[in-house]
């Protein structure tokens, strides 16, 4: 067991189940109310070797956050895999943003996810270093960046958990 990394973010689903990111295992799991695993998605390594570290140079499958979409698919972060994936219940990847897909932005340890009322995604980008945003808002259909928070000077390099709230 690893008290720091065993379980990251968990969300209660409309069906009463829980969607849980288990970072050390590199898996997103759905648990029923009795704690039984009813769905398990091992985050892929895409044929790459694990590489230590926290920044853009690292690589792994240390998932941090997952959300169930209205269409039944799951949106998840790959942590040090530098990406966001949308996967079907059958575990097929149908959408993704990878490390260098957003112009001028390098994704590092991709942590939090949030779906805004307008349908855009807020993506947490931890350990990316100076000159890189800690939060990015993306329009999912076009993958266009519509807003970003460049907070390295104020917050440093390790903002892992965020929640954007309406004032």
C-alpha angles and dihedrals in degrees: 000000000000113000091199100048112019096095126015123173123355128189130195111232128218089253091059093255125120127237107210132184111216102194101187091050092044090229140123111213134188113213126194122224090273093055095254117144108242098169131020128185116188106207107238125239091209092225094303129126120243112260122194127238137065106253135072090293094063126082136195145108102265099149117204110175139018134179130191111233125218089252090060095254123122124238112205143169122232095210107210088011085082096226151093119226134192111206132183123233084260088058097249115146107233101167137016147167115208134199099280102025095104113073112250093000128105115198114216122166100001106207126157131038129196131175112213124213089256090058096252121134126234110209124196113223111193127183093013095131135223117339093025127103122249090206129032128187112208131186099226101213095053098022086226117157107234099173140003137184114222100193105150094118093049102035108021129223104307112063099143102163126049139160122187110213132188111252 
